[in-house]
Structure formats: C-alpha cells, structure tokens
Amino acid sequence: MAEVLPFQAVLFRPDTPELAQWTSVASEPLSRCSARGSDYKLLVEVASQATSAESPPVPALEDEAEEDLLFIDEKKGFFVYRQEFRTESGLDKSRLGLMALLNPDGDLSGLVHATQDTEPYGVERCAQEIAGSSLQLNPIIATIEDLKFDLEKLLEQGISLREQPDISLDLQQGDRHRLWKIEDPALMGKILELFRGKECFLLDGLHSYRALRRFCSESPPAPLAVFYNLFDFGVSLSAATVLVKEIADFRINDVALRMHTFFETKTYPFASLQHLPRALTDFREDLRIRGFTENVVGACFTGIDHFFLFQLRENVNRTKVFLPDVKQPLQDFDSVLLRRVVLEEYLGVSAAAGALEYTWSVEEAVAAVRSGKFEAAFFTNPPNKRKLLGLAKAGFRLPPGAARLEPPVRSRLVMAGVGRKL
C-alpha cells in the first residue's frame, strides 16, 4: 500500500558537491556536518535562521541560486509546497502539494498505480544522472483522488503553524515557490492517516523511480515525491508533442485517402510565414475544443503549409479502427489513437524502433518540422482526469508523454540522495 514518509533536506551548492551526501535521508547529524569548515558556512547560516524564532525569515534566493537544494533543518518532516504560476493565457494560479518520500511497499502494485509507460532511453538517462551524482534530481509527481479537498485543508493548517515560509524562491514574473516544514506531531499523524489505504497515481517521474530500483535493487530507497490532489483547481495536465524523424514513402494525399473511412480531415492552410501564427492559433483552439467530446489528433508535416486535424468519425466501430491488441479501455484515449492507429497503422512508424522524440513546446515542434529537422509533429490533448484514474485502476497505462503536470515542478528544487554512490 502507499505510504508517505518524512525526510530531511539541506542546502546544496553546485560548487560544494560533497554536500550531495547530506540530502535526504541524511546519514549523519547536520550539527556534525556543519562543523567541517567554511564550505558549510551558508548551510549553518540558513540553519540558524530556520530554527530560531527570533531570527528574520530566510530571504528569497536570487535567480542564479535557483538550482540549489533547499534546507530546513536536521529533523525529519513533511513539507508544504506552494507553486504560484502564470498560465499561457495570462491567468495567475497556484497549487498546494505535499513533499514527502514515497514507500510503495515493493514494486508498482496494490494501491500505487502508474498512469503511463516510460521510454527505455529515459530510464537510462536518469540512471546515468543518478550514477554520477547519487541524487534523485526530480521528484515523482504523484496524485490522489480527494474530492473533499482534505489534503489542501491539512496543508493550509501546516502553513498557519509557521509565521513565515521556510523557503521563498521568486523567479520570473508570476513564478514563485514557497516551502513550509510540517513537524507538528499531531498534524503529521493526520497526514499519515489521510494517506493510509488511499490509492496513489504516479503521473510523472517514473523514469527516476525505475532507475533507483535498478541500481539499488537489494534495498531501493524511498523516492522523493510531490503529492497533489488531482482535483485541485491548480492541477492542470498537458500532453507532449510527438516528433517523427522520418516517414518512409510519405504522401499526405495517400494517407488522407486511406484514413478517410474512419477519420474526418480538416486543414488550416497558411500562405506565408506571416499567416502561420494565425493558422496555428485556430488549429490549436479547434484541437482543444473538439477534444472535449471527440477523439482527435493534430499534425504538421515538413514542406506542407497546412496544419491537419484528424477527427475520429462519430459512432465509428472502434474494433475495426484499432489494432487487435489494443484493449477497449485504451481506445478512448487520443494518445493511443495517435500511436496505435495514425502512426503504426497508417504511417508505418513504430515507437519500438526509437523513431519518436518528444517536446512540450508546440512552437518548438512546429519550428523543428518547418526547418526539416523532423518530418512530422503530432499533437494531442491531455487525457480527462477521471478517465485517467479509471484507466490506471483497471491496470492499463497510456503511452509515454501522454500527460504531465503543467507547469512542471522545477528541476532540483529539492533533491533526494540515494544513500550511497552508485
């Protein structure tokens, strides 16, 4: 079953890499660590401010310190993490999360569900990072189903117990990060009780999880995770754009003709580069709106001054659309429609061959295709949250890149040590 665990954290400076071994869970008291000399001067200063009631609050870190590991003190605890951000449309939003260690009691089973698959090369890349640093650089993004918003109530209570945030990090306009430590025994007990027996859905960061288990198979560490209520109004999902390097014998007219039986095709032409932004805006808006009720995949191809929308026809027989091994619960998801129908069946592109790459920027994807670096880019909407939970509970997973938290948690905001050099 899922279990959350408190942890320790210290301030990590890139110019003092030996501090990496004092990341959570610390193997030696920080008082002994801080006595070692000038390299730990900043660590001692932050420690005194964080633990003394008479000291001024810890000042906001400057932009150049954004890659630092954040320190509270040597006692184990949970952490409230508030991220304030500005959406693409200019709205100011925020969300609350619980930063803790995740003990899944063995492999991904029982009450801990993975929502999507991982690419083998992604796991290998994370494994190399862990081997070089002994650190988990990015937390797993985990979510729970909490319609009563009990998690947010407990986190707000944790904030109210401290006069100031223990860590304040202000970056570009609208991007703010705040951390408050929870060390009150009664509140920690309530948090443990909330998570006891509750299903947990791993949304992102499974590469790190699998890399940790691979290199520490005998006694894998509990990975660092940020837990969100999936129904928090500040928790939004996005989907990756899939880039294809090469499509053999590609002719758009032949493909559109073959797809016509099951798909309606709409195009968004642009006569020049000056008209491209407007066509892209209309295309993205139609993709978003149609995605509420229909299954739809967007695309652009090198050398073709059009964006395309391929919409699955209404009341189509899905058993004839999908390859036989695609089970019915997966047939409702656009990411599966893209991978198993558009790419594999109509374009002959297999993810197993390593032909796919991903980007989370639509603009970068369009530029990469326009320059000829990639032959095509494919766009999908993020999955419906309730459908995603139902799919995970049933034991199915979406393809890689199907969903992530938007905007993502910053890399190295807090890092976790694996306990030994790999």
C-alpha positions in Angstrom: 0.0 0.0 0.0 1.1 3.6 -0.5 2.8 5.2 2.5 4.3 8.7 2.8 7.5 9.2 4.9 9.1 12.4 6.3 12.6 13.3 5.2 15.5 15.7 5.8 17.0 18.3 3.5 20.0 20.5 3.4 21.1 23.4 1.2 23.2 22.2 -1.7 25.5 24.5 -3.6 26.9 23.4 -7.1 30.4 24.5 -6.0 30.3 22.2 -3.0 29.3 18.8 -4.5 30.3 16.9 -1.3 27.1 18.3 0.2 25.1 15.9 -2.0 25.6 13.2 0.6 23.6 15.2 3.1 20.5 15.2 1.0 17.5 13.3 2.4 17.7 10.9 4.1 20.8 12.3 6.0 23.1 9.7 7.4 24.8 12.0 9.9 23.5 14.8 12.1 23.8 18.2 10.4 25.5 19.6 13.5 28.5 17.4 12.8 28.3 18.2 9.1 28.3 22.0 9.8 31.4 21.8 11.9 33.6 20.8 9.0 34.6 24.2 7.8 33.9 27.2 5.6 32.2 25.2 2.8 29.3 24.8 5.1 29.0 28.4 6.2 25.9 29.1 4.2 24.4 25.9 5.5 24.9 27.0 9.1 23.5 30.5 8.5 20.3 29.1 6.9 20.0 26.5 9.7 20.2 29.2 12.4 17.6 31.3 10.6 15.2 28.4 10.1 15.4 27.1 13.6 15.4 30.3 15.7 12.1 32.0 16.4 13.9 35.4 16.8 15.8 35.3 13.5 14.5 37.0 10.5 12.8 34.9 7.8 15.1 33.3 5.2 15.4 35.8 2.3 14.3 34.9 -1.2 17.0 33.3 -3.3 18.3 35.1 -6.3 17.7 33.7 -9.8 21.3 32.4 -10.0 20.6 30.2 -7.0 17.5 28.5 -8.4 19.3 25.2 -8.8 20.1 25.0 -5.1 18.8 22.3 -2.9 16.7 23.9 -0.2 17.5 23.4 3.5 15.1 23.4 6.5 16.8 21.6 9.5 18.0 18.2 10.6 14.7 17.0 11.9 12.6 14.8 9.7 9.3 16.3 8.5 6.9 16.8 5.6 6.9 19.9 3.5 4.1 22.0 2.2 5.0 23.2 -1.4 3.0 26.1 -2.9 3.8 26.9 -6.5 2.4 30.1 -8.0 2.5 30.5 -11.7 1.0 32.2 -14.7 -0.8 30.2 -17.4 -0.2 30.6 -21.1 -3.4 32.7 -21.3 -2.2 35.1 -18.6 -4.1 33.7 -15.6 -2.4 33.7 -12.2 -2.9 30.3 -10.5 -1.4 28.3 -7.6 -1.5 24.8 -6.2 -0.6 23.1 -3.0 1.4 19.8 -2.7 2.9 17.6 0.0 6.6 16.9 -0.4 7.5 13.6 1.1 9.1 10.2 0.5 7.0 7.5 -1.2 7.3 4.0 0.2 5.2 1.9 -2.3 5.8 -1.3 -0.4 7.5 -3.1 -3.2 7.0 -2.7 -6.9 4.3 -0.6 -8.5 1.4 -2.7 -7.3 -1.5 -2.7 -4.8 -2.7 0.8 -4.2 0.1 2.6 -6.2 -0.8 2.9 -9.9 1.4 4.0 -12.8 -0.6 6.1 -15.3 1.7 5.9 -18.3 4.7 3.9 -19.6 8.3 5.1 -19.7 10.7 5.1 -22.6 13.8 2.8 -22.1 16.2 5.6 -23.1 14.6 7.9 -20.5 15.3 5.4 -17.7 18.8 5.0 -19.0 19.3 8.8 -18.9 18.1 9.0 -15.3 20.2 6.1 -14.3 23.3 7.9 -15.6 22.4 11.1 -13.7 21.9 9.1 -10.5 25.2 7.2 -11.0 27.1 10.5 -11.5 25.5 12.4 -8.6 23.9 9.9 -6.2 20.9 12.2 -6.4 17.3 11.9 -7.5 17.1 15.3 -9.2 13.4 15.4 -9.9 10.6 14.3 -7.6 8.0 11.9 -8.8 4.7 13.6 -9.4 2.0 11.6 -7.5 -1.7 12.4 -7.2 -4.5 11.2 -5.1 -8.3 11.4 -5.6 -9.6 13.7 -2.9 -13.0 15.2 -3.7 -13.4 16.6 -0.2 -10.1 18.5 -0.5 -8.9 17.1 2.8 -5.2 17.3 1.7 -5.4 21.0 1.0 -7.0 21.6 4.4 -4.2 19.9 6.1 -1.6 21.7 4.1 -3.2 25.1 4.8 -3.1 24.1 8.5 0.6 23.4 8.2 1.2 26.8 6.7 -0.7 28.5 9.5 1.6 26.9 12.1 4.6 28.9 10.8 4.9 32.6 10.7 6.9 32.7 7.5 7.7 30.2 4.7 11.0 28.4 5.4 12.0 28.9 1.8 10.9 31.6 -0.6 12.1 31.4 -4.2 11.0 34.1 -6.7 11.9 33.7 -10.3 10.4 35.3 -13.4 7.2 37.2 -13.1 4.4 35.0 -11.8 6.7 32.1 -10.9 7.0 31.8 -7.1 7.9 28.8 -4.9 7.2 28.5 -1.1 8.0 25.7 1.3 6.8 25.3 4.9 8.0 22.5 7.1 5.5 20.3 8.9 7.0 18.9 12.1 3.9 19.1 14.4 3.3 15.5 15.6 -0.5 15.9 15.6 -0.6 17.3 12.1 1.9 14.7 10.8 -0.3 12.0 12.2 -3.3 13.4 10.4 -1.4 13.3 7.1 -0.3 9.8 7.6 -3.9 8.8 8.4 -5.1 10.6 5.2 -2.8 8.6 3.0 -3.3 5.2 4.8 -5.1 3.0 2.4 -5.6 5.7 -0.2 -4.9 4.9 -3.8 -1.9 6.8 -5.3 -1.4 7.6 -9.0 2.1 8.2 -10.3 1.7 10.8 -13.0 5.3 11.6 -14.0 8.8 10.8 -12.9 8.6 7.1 -13.3 12.0 7.2 -15.1 13.6 8.2 -11.8 11.7 5.5 -9.9 12.8 2.7 -12.2 16.4 3.9 -12.3 16.5 3.9 -8.5 15.2 0.4 -8.3 17.6 -0.8 -10.9 20.7 0.4 -9.2 19.6 -0.2 -5.6 17.7 -3.5 -6.2 18.6 -5.0 -2.9 17.4 -2.1 -0.8 15.8 0.6 -3.1 15.4 4.0 -1.4 12.0 5.5 -1.0 11.9 8.1 -3.8 11.1 11.8 -3.3 7.6 12.7 -4.5 5.2 15.7 -4.5 1.7 14.6 -3.8 -1.2 16.6 -5.3 -4.9 16.3 -5.1 -5.7 15.6 -8.8 -8.8 17.7 -8.5 -7.1 20.8 -7.1 -8.1 23.6 -9.4 -4.4 24.5 -9.9 -3.5 21.0 -11.1 -3.6 21.0 -14.9 -2.3 18.4 -17.4 -0.6 18.8 -20.7 0.4 16.3 -23.4 3.7 16.1 -25.2 4.1 16.8 -28.9 5.4 13.7 -30.7 8.1 14.3 -33.3 8.9 11.8 -36.1 12.3 11.9 -37.7 11.4 10.0 -40.9 8.3 8.5 -42.5 9.0 6.1 -45.4 7.3 6.8 -48.7 5.1 9.5 -47.2 2.5 11.2 -49.4 -0.1 13.2 -47.5 -2.8 12.7 -50.1 -2.4 8.9 -50.0 -2.5 8.9 -46.2 -5.6 11.2 -46.0 -7.4 8.9 -48.5 -6.6 5.8 -46.5 -7.8 7.4 -43.3 -11.0 8.7 -44.8 -13.0 5.7 -43.8 -12.6 6.3 -40.1 -11.5 10.0 -39.9 -12.7 13.4 -40.9 -9.8 15.6 -42.0 -9.7 19.4 -41.6 -6.9 21.6 -42.8 -5.6 25.0 -41.7 -3.5 26.5 -44.6 -1.2 29.4 -44.4 0.1 31.2 -47.5 3.2 32.7 -45.9 5.1 32.8 -42.6 3.1 35.9 -41.7 -0.1 33.9 -41.8 1.4 30.9 -39.9 0.7 32.2 -36.3 -3.0 32.8 -37.0 -3.4 29.4 -38.6 -1.6 27.8 -35.6 -3.8 29.6 -33.2 -7.0 28.5 -35.0 -5.7 24.9 -35.2 -4.8 24.7 -31.5 -8.1 26.1 -30.5 -10.1 23.7 -32.6 -7.9 20.8 -31.3 -8.7 21.8 -27.8 -12.5 22.3 -28.3 -13.0 19.2 -30.3 -11.1 17.2 -27.6 -13.8 17.8 -25.1 -16.2 15.4 -26.9 -14.3 13.8 -29.7 -11.1 11.8 -30.3 -8.8 14.0 -32.4 -5.1 14.1 -33.4 -3.4 17.1 -34.9 -0.4 17.1 -37.2 2.0 19.2 -39.4 4.5 17.9 -42.0 7.7 19.3 -43.4 7.2 21.0 -46.8 3.4 21.3 -46.4 2.0 24.7 -45.4 -1.0 23.3 -43.6 -1.9 22.1 -40.1 -4.2 19.0 -40.1 -6.8 17.7 -37.7 -7.8 14.0 -38.0 -11.0 13.5 -36.1 -12.4 10.0 -35.5 -15.8 9.8 -37.1 -18.9 9.7 -34.8 -20.3 6.3 -34.0 -17.4 4.5 -35.8 -16.8 0.8 -35.0 -13.7 1.1 -32.9 -12.9 -2.6 -33.1 -12.2 -2.0 -36.8 -10.1 1.1 -36.2 -7.6 -0.2 -33.6 -5.1 -3.0 -33.9 -6.4 -6.2 -32.3 -4.1 -6.0 -29.2 -5.5 -2.5 -28.2 -8.0 -3.3 -25.4 -11.3 -1.4 -25.2 -10.4 0.8 -22.2 -7.5 2.2 -24.1 -9.5 3.0 -27.2 -11.0 6.2 -25.7 -7.6 8.0 -25.4 -6.1 10.2 -28.1 -2.5 9.3 -27.2 -3.3 5.6 -28.0 -5.2 6.6 -31.2 -2.1 8.5 -32.3 0.4 5.7 -31.5 -1.5 2.6 -32.5 -3.6 3.9 -35.4 -2.2 7.0 -37.0 1.5 6.2 -36.6 1.6 2.5 -36.7 -1.2 1.5 -39.0 -1.3 4.4 -41.4 2.3 5.7 -41.4 4.2 2.6 -40.5 6.1 4.3 -37.7 6.9 2.2 -34.6 7.9 3.6 -31.3 9.9 0.4 -30.6 12.3 1.4 -33.4 13.2 4.6 -31.5 11.8 6.8 -34.2 9.9 9.1 -31.9 11.0 12.1 -29.8 9.0 14.4 -27.6 8.7 18.1 -26.8 6.4 20.0 -24.6 6.6 23.2 -26.7 4.2 23.4 -29.6 6.1 26.3 -31.1 9.4 24.4 -30.9 7.8 21.4 -32.6 6.5 23.5 -35.5 9.9 25.2 -35.9 11.6 21.8 -36.0 9.3 20.5 -38.7 9.5 23.7 -40.7 13.3 23.5 -40.7 13.3 19.9 -41.9 14.9 18.5 -38.7 11.8 16.3 -38.3 9.4 15.1 -40.9 6.3 15.5 -38.8 4.9 16.6 -35.5 1.7 15.2 -33.9 -0.4 16.9 -31.2 -3.0 15.6 -28.8 -5.0 16.9 -25.9 -4.2 15.7 -22.3 -6.4 13.0 -21.0 -9.5 13.6 -19.0 -8.6 13.3 -15.3 -11.4 11.0 -14.2 -10.9 8.7 -17.2 -7.1 8.6 -16.5 -7.7 7.4 -12.9 -10.2 4.8 -14.1 -7.7 3.5 -16.7 -4.9 3.3 -14.1 -7.2 1.5 -11.6 -8.0 -1.1 -14.3 -4.3 -1.8 -14.7 -3.8 -0.1 -18.0 -1.2 2.6 -18.9 -1.1 5.3 -21.5 1.9 5.7 -23.8 4.9 7.9 -22.7 4.3 11.6 -22.9 0.5 11.3 -22.7 0.3 13.6 -19.6 2.3 15.7 -17.2 1.7 18.4 -14.6 1.6 21.8 -16.2 3.7 23.7 -15.5 6.1 21.1 -14.2 7.8 21.2 -10.8 11.3 22.8 -11.2 14.3 20.5 -11.5 16.5 20.4 -8.4 14.1 22.5 -6.3 14.6 19.7 -3.7 16.7 16.6 -4.4 16.9 13.2 -2.7 20.0 11.2 -2.1 20.1 7.5 -2.8 22.1 6.7 0.2 25.3 5.6 -1.5 27.5 6.2 -4.6 26.2 4.1 -7.4 
